[in-house]
Structure formats: C-alpha cells, structure tokens
Amino acid sequence: MISTFMYQPQIRMGVKPAPKSNDGLSRIFAAAIVNRQFCQMLLHDPHTALQKGYLGETFSLSKEDLDVIVSIRAESLSDFARQYRDLTNQ
C-alpha cells in the first residue's frame, strides 16, 4: 500500500513559445536593452540600426514591422515601444 506521504504525482506544464513573427522585434529590444550604443542608434537612426544589426546578427522583420520601426522617432526605449504598440495596435 502506498501512503499519501510517499506518492507525489508529477505535473507537466507546457509553455508556448512566442510567435515567430515577433522574434525579430524581440531581438531588437533585447539588443537595445543590453547595448547602449545600439539603443541610441535605434532611437535616432532606426534604419541604420536595422541595417547594421547587432554583433553581426540581423533582424528578421516583416515589411510592415520594418516600415513602422523606421518611422518611429523616440527619446527612450519605453517611448519607442509605446509608439510601436500604438502604430501596430498590439
């Protein structure tokens, strides 16, 4: 006989990965968070920032995301994120 103290059921929890379409955007924000120079370039010249990439890595973006990002003019990363959200209604 198994007592309740000996038996411990295992529970599996699944985590869904983020949608692939936002992968490039997530990488852009991650690069901007960890590197001040990339962040400043993204804020003041997003087109160049996206062309140069970060540490040799480019960003996979849809045409729509690319158009929105290069149109943003922000003073901070949080302002950048807010404008992106407002422009894409996400």
N, CA, C and O atoms as a GROMACS GRO file, in nm:
protein
  360
    1MET      N    1   0.084  -0.118   0.000
    1MET     CA    2   0.000   0.000   0.000
    1MET      C    3   0.088   0.125   0.000
    1MET      O    4   0.186   0.132   0.074
    2ILE      N    5   0.053   0.222  -0.083
    2ILE     CA    6   0.128   0.348  -0.093
    2ILE      C    7   0.055   0.453  -0.009
    2ILE      O    8  -0.063   0.480  -0.028
    3SER      N    9   0.128   0.510   0.083
    3SER     CA   10   0.068   0.616   0.165
    3SER      C   11   0.071   0.747   0.088
    3SER      O   12   0.148   0.762  -0.007
    4THR      N   13  -0.010   0.841   0.128
    4THR     CA   14  -0.014   0.971   0.061
    4THR      C   15   0.116   1.047   0.081
    4THR      O   16   0.145   1.139   0.005
    5PHE      N   17   0.192   1.012   0.182
    5PHE     CA   18   0.319   1.080   0.205
    5PHE      C   19   0.426   1.032   0.108
    5PHE      O   20   0.522   1.106   0.081
    6MET      N   21   0.413   0.915   0.055
    6MET     CA   22   0.513   0.860  -0.036
    6MET      C   23   0.481   0.890  -0.182
    6MET      O   24   0.572   0.905  -0.263
    7TYR      N   25   0.357   0.900  -0.215
    7TYR     CA   26   0.317   0.920  -0.354
    7TYR      C   27   0.305   1.069  -0.384
    7TYR      O   28   0.227   1.139  -0.319
    8GLN      N   29   0.381   1.116  -0.479
    8GLN     CA   30   0.373   1.256  -0.520
    8GLN      C   31   0.354   1.259  -0.671
    8GLN      O   32   0.446   1.230  -0.746
    9PRO      N   33   0.235   1.294  -0.715
    9PRO     CA   34   0.210   1.298  -0.859
    9PRO      C   35   0.295   1.407  -0.924
    9PRO      O   36   0.322   1.512  -0.864
   10GLN      N   37   0.336   1.381  -1.046
   10GLN     CA   38   0.413   1.480  -1.120
   10GLN      C   39   0.320   1.553  -1.216
   10GLN      O   40   0.236   1.493  -1.283
   11ILE      N   41   0.337   1.681  -1.221
   11ILE     CA   42   0.255   1.764  -1.307
   11ILE      C   43   0.345   1.823  -1.417
   11ILE      O   44   0.450   1.879  -1.388
   12ARG      N   45   0.302   1.809  -1.540
   12ARG     CA   46   0.377   1.866  -1.652
   12ARG      C   47   0.310   1.996  -1.694
   12ARG      O   48   0.188   2.003  -1.711
   13MET      N   49   0.392   2.096  -1.711
   13MET     CA   50   0.339   2.224  -1.755
   13MET      C   51   0.405   2.260  -1.887
   13MET      O   52   0.526   2.248  -1.902
   14GLY      N   53   0.325   2.302  -1.981
   14GLY     CA   54   0.378   2.341  -2.111
   14GLY      C   55   0.381   2.492  -2.124
   14GLY      O   56   0.293   2.562  -2.074
   15VAL      N   57   0.481   2.541  -2.191
   15VAL     CA   58   0.493   2.684  -2.218
   15VAL      C   59   0.497   2.700  -2.368
   15VAL      O   60   0.580   2.640  -2.437
   16LYS      N   61   0.408   2.783  -2.418
   16LYS     CA   62   0.404   2.807  -2.562
   16LYS      C   63   0.510   2.910  -2.599
   16LYS      O   64   0.521   3.013  -2.532
   17PRO      N   65   0.587   2.884  -2.704
   17PRO     CA   66   0.686   2.984  -2.746
   17PRO      C   67   0.617   3.106  -2.806
   17PRO      O   68   0.503   3.098  -2.852
   18ALA      N   69   0.686   3.218  -2.802
   18ALA     CA   70   0.633   3.340  -2.862
   18ALA      C   71   0.617   3.319  -3.013
   18ALA      O   72   0.692   3.243  -3.073
   19PRO      N   73   0.520   3.385  -3.073
   19PRO     CA   74   0.501   3.371  -3.218
   19PRO      C   75   0.628   3.410  -3.293
   19PRO      O   76   0.696   3.506  -3.256
   20LYS      N   77   0.658   3.337  -3.398
   20LYS     CA   78   0.778   3.362  -3.477
   20LYS      C   79   0.779   3.502  -3.538
   20LYS      O   80   0.886   3.560  -3.557
   21SER      N   81   0.662   3.558  -3.567
   21SER     CA   82   0.658   3.688  -3.632
   21SER      C   83   0.716   3.798  -3.543
   21SER      O   84   0.758   3.901  -3.595
   22ASN      N   85   0.718   3.780  -3.413
   22ASN     CA   86   0.772   3.880  -3.322
   22ASN      C   87   0.915   3.850  -3.281
   22ASN      O   88   0.972   3.923  -3.200
   23ASP      N   89   0.973   3.744  -3.334
   23ASP     CA   90   1.108   3.706  -3.294
   23ASP      C   91   1.208   3.816  -3.327
   23ASP      O   92   1.292   3.849  -3.243
   24GLY      N   93   1.201   3.872  -3.444
   24GLY     CA   94   1.292   3.980  -3.483
   24GLY      C   95   1.275   4.102  -3.394
   24GLY      O   96   1.374   4.164  -3.354
   25LEU      N   97   1.153   4.136  -3.364
   25LEU     CA   98   1.125   4.250  -3.278
   25LEU      C   99   1.178   4.225  -3.137
   25LEU      O  100   1.235   4.316  -3.076
   26SER      N  101   1.161   4.105  -3.086
   26SER     CA  102   1.213   4.072  -2.954
   26SER      C  103   1.365   4.084  -2.951
   26SER      O  104   1.422   4.132  -2.852
   27ARG      N  105   1.429   4.042  -3.057
   27ARG     CA  106   1.576   4.051  -3.064
   27ARG      C  107   1.622   4.197  -3.070
   27ARG      O  108   1.725   4.232  -3.013
   28ILE      N  109   1.547   4.279  -3.139
   28ILE     CA  110   1.581   4.422  -3.146
   28ILE      C  111   1.576   4.483  -3.006
   28ILE      O  112   1.669   4.553  -2.965
   29PHE      N  113   1.468   4.456  -2.934
   29PHE     CA  114   1.456   4.511  -2.799
   29PHE      C  115   1.562   4.455  -2.706
   29PHE      O  116   1.616   4.528  -2.623
   30ALA      N  117   1.593   4.328  -2.718
   30ALA     CA  118   1.697   4.268  -2.634
   30ALA      C  119   1.832   4.336  -2.661
   30ALA      O  120   1.904   4.368  -2.567
   31ALA      N  121   1.864   4.357  -2.788
   31ALA     CA  122   1.990   4.423  -2.822
   31ALA      C  123   1.993   4.566  -2.768
   31ALA      O  124   2.097   4.612  -2.719
   32ALA      N  125   1.882   4.635  -2.778
   32ALA     CA  126   1.875   4.774  -2.729
   32ALA      C  127   1.888   4.781  -2.577
   32ALA      O  128   1.943   4.877  -2.523
   33ILE      N  129   1.839   4.680  -2.509
   33ILE     CA  130   1.847   4.678  -2.363
   33ILE      C  131   1.991   4.655  -2.316
   33ILE      O  132   2.037   4.718  -2.222
   34VAL      N  133   2.060   4.565  -2.382
   34VAL     CA  134   2.195   4.528  -2.335
   34VAL      C  135   2.307   4.614  -2.392
   34VAL      O  136   2.420   4.608  -2.344
   35ASN      N  137   2.278   4.695  -2.495
   35ASN     CA  138   2.384   4.774  -2.556
   35ASN      C  139   2.337   4.918  -2.578
   35ASN      O  140   2.250   4.945  -2.660
   36ARG      N  141   2.396   5.007  -2.504
   36ARG     CA  142   2.355   5.149  -2.510
   36ARG      C  143   2.377   5.209  -2.648
   36ARG      O  144   2.295   5.287  -2.696
   37GLN      N  145   2.488   5.172  -2.712
   37GLN     CA  146   2.518   5.228  -2.844
   37GLN      C  147   2.412   5.185  -2.946
   37GLN      O  148   2.365   5.266  -3.026
   38PHE      N  149   2.375   5.057  -2.944
   38PHE     CA  150   2.272   5.010  -3.037
   38PHE      C  151   2.139   5.079  -3.004
   38PHE      O  152   2.065   5.117  -3.095
   39CYS      N  153   2.109   5.094  -2.877
   39CYS     CA  154   1.985   5.159  -2.837
   39CYS      C  155   1.978   5.302  -2.891
   39CYS      O  156   1.876   5.343  -2.947
   40GLN      N  157   2.086   5.377  -2.875
   40GLN     CA  158   2.088   5.515  -2.924
   40GLN      C  159   2.073   5.520  -3.076
   40GLN      O  160   2.004   5.607  -3.130
   41MET      N  161   2.137   5.427  -3.144
   41MET     CA  162   2.124   5.423  -3.290
   41MET      C  163   1.980   5.390  -3.329
   41MET      O  164   1.926   5.448  -3.423
   42LEU      N  165   1.920   5.296  -3.259
   42LEU     CA  166   1.780   5.259  -3.288
   42LEU      C  167   1.687   5.378  -3.267
   42LEU      O  168   1.595   5.400  -3.346
   43LEU      N  169   1.711   5.454  -3.162
   43LEU     CA  170   1.625   5.569  -3.132
   43LEU      C  171   1.644   5.683  -3.232
   43LEU      O  172   1.546   5.749  -3.269
   44HIS      N  173   1.768   5.707  -3.276
   44HIS     CA  174   1.795   5.823  -3.359
   44HIS      C  175   1.807   5.793  -3.508
   44HIS      O  176   1.786   5.882  -3.591
   45ASP      N  177   1.839   5.671  -3.542
   45ASP     CA  178   1.850   5.632  -3.683
   45ASP      C  179   1.814   5.484  -3.697
   45ASP      O  180   1.902   5.401  -3.721
   46PRO      N  181   1.685   5.452  -3.680
   46PRO     CA  182   1.645   5.312  -3.681
   46PRO      C  183   1.680   5.237  -3.809
   46PRO      O  184   1.710   5.118  -3.805
   47HIS      N  185   1.677   5.305  -3.921
   47HIS     CA  186   1.709   5.239  -4.048
   47HIS      C  187   1.852   5.186  -4.046
   47HIS      O  188   1.876   5.071  -4.083
   48THR      N  189   1.947   5.268  -4.002
   48THR     CA  190   2.087   5.226  -3.994
   48THR      C  191   2.104   5.116  -3.890
   48THR      O  192   2.178   5.020  -3.913
   49ALA      N  193   2.038   5.130  -3.777
   49ALA     CA  194   2.047   5.028  -3.671
   49ALA      C  195   2.003   4.892  -3.723
   49ALA      O  196   2.068   4.791  -3.696
   50LEU      N  197   1.895   4.889  -3.798
   50LEU     CA  198   1.845   4.762  -3.851
   50LEU      C  199   1.936   4.708  -3.961
   50LEU      O  200   1.954   4.587  -3.974
   51GLN      N  201   1.993   4.798  -4.041
   51GLN     CA  202   2.086   4.753  -4.146
   51GLN      C  203   2.212   4.693  -4.087
   51GLN      O  204   2.259   4.589  -4.132
   52LYS      N  205   2.268   4.758  -3.986
   52LYS     CA  206   2.392   4.710  -3.925
   52LYS      C  207   2.371   4.586  -3.839
   52LYS      O  208   2.459   4.501  -3.828
   53GLY      N  209   2.254   4.577  -3.778
   53GLY     CA  210   2.228   4.464  -3.690
   53GLY      C  211   2.301   4.480  -3.559
   53GLY      O  212   2.346   4.590  -3.524
   54TYR      N  213   2.314   4.371  -3.486
   54TYR     CA  214   2.382   4.373  -3.356
   54TYR      C  215   2.475   4.254  -3.346
   54TYR      O  216   2.433   4.139  -3.356
   55LEU      N  217   2.604   4.283  -3.326
   55LEU     CA  218   2.706   4.180  -3.317
   55LEU      C  219   2.702   4.084  -3.436
   55LEU      O  220   2.718   3.963  -3.422
   56GLY      N  221   2.681   4.142  -3.554
   56GLY     CA  222   2.679   4.062  -3.676
   56GLY      C  223   2.548   3.991  -3.704
   56GLY      O  224   2.535   3.923  -3.805
   57GLU      N  225   2.453   4.005  -3.615
   57GLU     CA  226   2.323   3.939  -3.633
   57GLU      C  227   2.222   4.039  -3.688
   57GLU      O  228   2.207   4.150  -3.636
   58THR      N  229   2.153   3.999  -3.793
   58THR     CA  230   2.048   4.084  -3.849
   58THR      C  231   1.914   4.043  -3.790
   58THR      O  232   1.902   3.940  -3.723
   59PHE      N  233   1.815   4.123  -3.815
   59PHE     CA  234   1.683   4.100  -3.756
   59PHE      C  235   1.583   4.063  -3.865
   59PHE      O  236   1.574   4.129  -3.969
   60SER      N  237   1.509   3.958  -3.841
   60SER     CA  238   1.407   3.912  -3.934
   60SER      C  239   1.276   3.985  -3.904
   60SER      O  240   1.212   3.961  -3.802
   61LEU      N  241   1.238   4.073  -3.996
   61LEU     CA  242   1.116   4.153  -3.977
   61LEU      C  243   1.028   4.147  -4.100
   61LEU      O  244   1.076   4.133  -4.213
   62SER      N  245   0.899   4.158  -4.077
   62SER     CA  246   0.807   4.170  -4.190
   62SER      C  247   0.823   4.311  -4.248
   62SER      O  248   0.875   4.401  -4.182
   63LYS      N  249   0.777   4.329  -4.369
   63LYS     CA  250   0.782   4.462  -4.433
   63LYS      C  251   0.705   4.563  -4.350
   63LYS      O  252   0.747   4.678  -4.336
   64GLU      N  253   0.592   4.521  -4.294
   64GLU     CA  254   0.510   4.611  -4.214
   64GLU      C  255   0.584   4.655  -4.088
   64GLU      O  256   0.584   4.773  -4.054
   65ASP      N  257   0.648   4.558  -4.018
   65ASP     CA  258   0.723   4.592  -3.898
   65ASP      C  259   0.840   4.684  -3.931
   65ASP      O  260   0.866   4.781  -3.859
   66LEU      N  261   0.909   4.655  -4.039
   66LEU     CA  262   1.022   4.738  -4.081
   66LEU      C  263   0.976   4.881  -4.107
   66LEU      O  264   1.040   4.976  -4.062
   67ASP      N  265   0.865   4.898  -4.180
   67ASP     CA  266   0.813   5.031  -4.209
   67ASP      C  267   0.776   5.107  -4.082
   67ASP      O  268   0.803   5.226  -4.070
   68VAL      N  269   0.714   5.038  -3.988
   68VAL     CA  270   0.675   5.102  -3.862
   68VAL      C  271   0.799   5.143  -3.784
   68VAL      O  272   0.808   5.256  -3.736
   69ILE      N  273   0.894   5.053  -3.771
   69ILE     CA  274   1.013   5.080  -3.689
   69ILE      C  275   1.092   5.198  -3.743
   69ILE      O  276   1.135   5.284  -3.666
   70VAL      N  277   1.113   5.204  -3.875
   70VAL     CA  278   1.192   5.314  -3.930
   70VAL      C  279   1.117   5.448  -3.923
   70VAL      O  280   1.178   5.554  -3.939
   71SER      N  281   0.987   5.445  -3.901
   71SER     CA  282   0.911   5.570  -3.891
   71SER      C  283   0.908   5.626  -3.749
   71SER      O  284   0.869   5.741  -3.729
   72ILE      N  285   0.950   5.549  -3.652
   72ILE     CA  286   0.943   5.591  -3.512
   72ILE      C  287   1.058   5.686  -3.478
   72ILE      O  288   1.173   5.663  -3.516
   73ARG      N  289   1.024   5.792  -3.407
   73ARG     CA  290   1.124   5.884  -3.351
   73ARG      C  291   1.093   5.894  -3.203
   73ARG      O  292   0.992   5.952  -3.163
   74ALA      N  293   1.180   5.838  -3.122
   74ALA     CA  294   1.155   5.832  -2.978
   74ALA      C  295   1.277   5.879  -2.901
   74ALA      O  296   1.389   5.878  -2.952
   75GLU      N  297   1.255   5.921  -2.777
   75GLU     CA  298   1.363   5.967  -2.690
   75GLU      C  299   1.411   5.858  -2.595
   75GLU      O  300   1.520   5.869  -2.538
   76SER      N  301   1.330   5.754  -2.578
   76SER     CA  302   1.367   5.645  -2.487
   76SER      C  303   1.316   5.513  -2.544
   76SER      O  304   1.231   5.511  -2.634
   77LEU      N  305   1.368   5.404  -2.491
   77LEU     CA  306   1.324   5.273  -2.539
   77LEU      C  307   1.178   5.248  -2.503
   77LEU      O  308   1.104   5.187  -2.581
   78SER      N  309   1.136   5.294  -2.386
   78SER     CA  310   0.995   5.276  -2.349
   78SER      C  311   0.904   5.358  -2.440
   78SER      O  312   0.795   5.312  -2.476
   79ASP      N  313   0.947   5.477  -2.478
   79ASP     CA  314   0.870   5.557  -2.573
   79ASP      C  315   0.866   5.489  -2.709
   79ASP      O  316   0.763   5.489  -2.776
   80PHE      N  317   0.979   5.430  -2.750
   80PHE     CA  318   0.986   5.354  -2.875
   80PHE      C  319   0.885   5.240  -2.874
   80PHE      O  320   0.810   5.222  -2.970
   81ALA      N  321   0.883   5.164  -2.765
   81ALA     CA  322   0.790   5.050  -2.752
   81ALA      C  323   0.646   5.098  -2.755
   81ALA      O  324   0.560   5.035  -2.817
   82ARG      N  325   0.618   5.209  -2.687
   82ARG     CA  326   0.482   5.263  -2.684
   82ARG      C  327   0.437   5.305  -2.823
   82ARG      O  328   0.325   5.276  -2.864
   83GLN      N  329   0.526   5.373  -2.895
   83GLN     CA  330   0.491   5.415  -3.031
   83GLN      C  331   0.469   5.295  -3.123
   83GLN      O  332   0.377   5.294  -3.204
   84TYR      N  333   0.555   5.194  -3.108
   84TYR     CA  334   0.538   5.074  -3.190
   84TYR      C  335   0.401   5.011  -3.162
   84TYR      O  336   0.328   4.975  -3.254
   85ARG      N  337   0.368   4.998  -3.035
   85ARG     CA  338   0.239   4.938  -2.997
   85ARG      C  339   0.124   5.021  -3.054
   85ARG      O  340   0.029   4.965  -3.110
   86ASP      N  341   0.132   5.152  -3.040
   86ASP     CA  342   0.024   5.239  -3.091
   86ASP      C  343   0.010   5.231  -3.242
   86ASP      O  344  -0.101   5.230  -3.295
   87LEU      N  345   0.123   5.224  -3.311
   87LEU     CA  346   0.119   5.219  -3.457
   87LEU      C  347   0.073   5.085  -3.513
   87LEU      O  348   0.020   5.078  -3.624
   88THR      N  349   0.094   4.980  -3.436
   88THR     CA  350   0.055   4.846  -3.483
   88THR      C  351  -0.070   4.795  -3.413
   88THR      O  352  -0.119   4.687  -3.444
   89ASN      N  353  -0.122   4.873  -3.319
   89ASN     CA  354  -0.241   4.834  -3.242
   89ASN      C  355  -0.225   4.700  -3.173
   89ASN      O  356  -0.318   4.619  -3.172
   90GLN      N  357  -0.107   4.675  -3.116
   90GLN     CA  358  -0.082   4.548  -3.048
   90GLN      C  359  -0.088   4.567  -2.899
   90GLN      O  360  -0.070   4.472  -2.824
   0.00000   0.00000   0.00000
